[in-house]
């Protein structure tokens, strides 16, 4: 995945140079993606009243060394040409949902509610509460009055992990949050926990006041 899949013959021909050897190709690809988002916003959204343009985006836009995140995680703007902050800044999208989900390399939970790691991998949950909060704050600061609706994984062994992130999203002033996925909420029997806790009151869908 990533930038390698964007090096296709059609894109390369339209760009007019080799996508791997020319340093300007990444910026050109970002411009193509940004232009596509703008066209959808300008040409499709006005066709139906109340229509939102939203996007689920990579959890890290660009890594800030000051965050102290370990390893070399992929970044949306660098590796996928997904400049979601520009969509917010240019007012060509209504909402984004950063996909800040836990890793999938688990075999379930033990009796204490801790992950059982897949021995075939060295993965563990990269999206700790503090890193999740850092990324939400980063996107929220770039919101430009548009809506940031961060993603929360539903596969945590403890509902407390989900509830903590819901409260952090609310404290950050986001327009809401998105929990992924329904099947994990169902298999973990978390719907009752939501209803008795953070979803005890009916949510109000935010309005898109900037649409004509």
N, C-alpha and C positions, 0 to 999 in steps of 0.2 A: 504494500500500500504506500501511501505518501506520495512524495514528489515523483517517484519512479513511474507510477501509473499515469502521470500527466505528460510523460514524454512519449506521445503517440505520433504517428506519421502526419496526421492532419494538422495537429497543433504545431508541429515542427515546421511543416511546409508554410503555414500561415505566418509563423514568426520569421522564417527566412534564415534560420541558423540552427546549429546543433544545440539541442536543449541542455545537454550536459556540459558542453565546453564553453558556452556563452554565458557570461555572468548576468546578462540582462533578462534571461528567459524567465526567472522566477518572478521578477516584477511585472513582466508582460502577462504571465499567467494570472497573477493576482488581479491585474487590471481587467482580464477577461471575466473572472469570477465576479468582481465588483460590478462590472457592467451588466452582467446577467441579473444580479440581484436588483440593480437599479431599474432594469427594464421590467421585471416582474412588479416592482413597486409602482412604477409610473404607468404601466399599461394594463396590468391585471387587477390590482387592488381596487382601482376606481370603478371597476365594472359591477361590483356588488357592495351594497351598503353594509357596513359592519364587518367587512372582511379584514382579517389581520394577515400580515406577512410575518411569519416567524421562522426561526431556524434553530435546530439543535446543533451546537457548535463544540469544537474541541475544547477540553477543559482548561488547557493552558493556551492563552493567546501568544504571549512571548514570555519566556522565563526571565524573572528578575533575579540576578545573583544574590541580592540582599535577602531573598526569602530563605536561602539555605536549603533548598530542596536537594535531596541526594540523587545521584545518578544523572543520566542525560535523557530526561523525558522528552517525547516529541511535542512540538508546539504547532498550534493551528496555523499561525501566520507564516511560519518558517517552512514546515514540512508539508502542509496541505494547501498552501496558498489561500487560506481561509482568513481573510482580514476582517473578522467580525467587528472589531472596534471601529473600523472605517464605515461599516454599514450603520452603526449607531451614530457616529459623528456626522455622517452625511444625511442622516434622517431618511434612509432608504430601507428601513426595516422597522417593524413595530415592536418585536420582542425577540430575544435570544434566550436559549436554554443551554448553558454550559453543561456538558455531560460529565459531571464530576462523580463518577460511579466507582465503586470498589472493583478490584481485580476479579477475574473469573476463575483463578487457579485454586479452587477449594473443593473439598469433598464433603461439605456440610459442616455441622457444628458438633462440638463435643458436649458432654453433660454440663459443663460450666458455661456454655454459651460462647466458646471461643472457636475460631475457624480451624478446620482441619485442612492443612495445606496439602496440595497435590505434590507428592514426592518427585514427580517428573519435572517439576519446575522449581525455580527459586523465588517465585513471586509471593508477595504478601500484600496486604491492603496498603496501597500507596496513599490513598486519600484519607489520611487521618483527619480528625476534626479540625485541627489547627490549619492544615494545608487546605482543607475544604473552605474554611472561613477566609483564608488569605485570598484564594482565587475568586470567591464571591465578591469580596471587597474590591478586588482589582477590576472586575467587570462592572460592578455597580458604579465605581468612580468614573467610568467611561460611558455611562448610560446616556448622557445627553438628553435626558427627559424621556427616553424610550424605556421599555420594560426589560429588566433582567429577571429571568425566572430560572434559578439554578436547579440542576438535576440532583436528585438524591437517590442513591441505590436502595433497593428494597430487599436485597439479599443479606443484610446484616443479621447476625445470629441473635442480636439483642435489639428489641424495639427502641431501647434508649438511644441507640446510635441514630436512628431516624428522627426521633423526637428532638434530640439535641440539634440536629441540622435544621429542622424546621424552625426552631426558636432562634438559631443564629441567622437564618435568612430573614426572619421577621425583624430582628434587631438591626440588620443591615439596611432595612428599608426596601427590600425587593418587592416586586409586584405580586409575588407568590413563589411557588416552587413546583417542580414536577418530579414525581416519584416513579422510578422505573425498576421493575415492571409490575404490571397487574398480577401476573402469574406468581411472582415471588411474594407479593403481599398476601395472596390467597394461600399459597403453600405454607407460609409462616404464620397464618392466622392473625395478621396484623390489622385487619379492618376494624375489629372490635377495639383494639388499642387506639387507633386513630379516632374513632367515634367517642371514646371515653376520655380522650386526652386533647391533643392539639386541634382536632376537628369537632370539638363539642359545640362550637357555634358555626352557623352556616357562613361560608365565605361569600364575599361580594366580588363579582367579576369586575375588574378595573375597566374604566372607560378609555376609549381611544379619542381623546379630546382634540387631537391634531388633525384628524381626518375631516375633510370638508363635508 
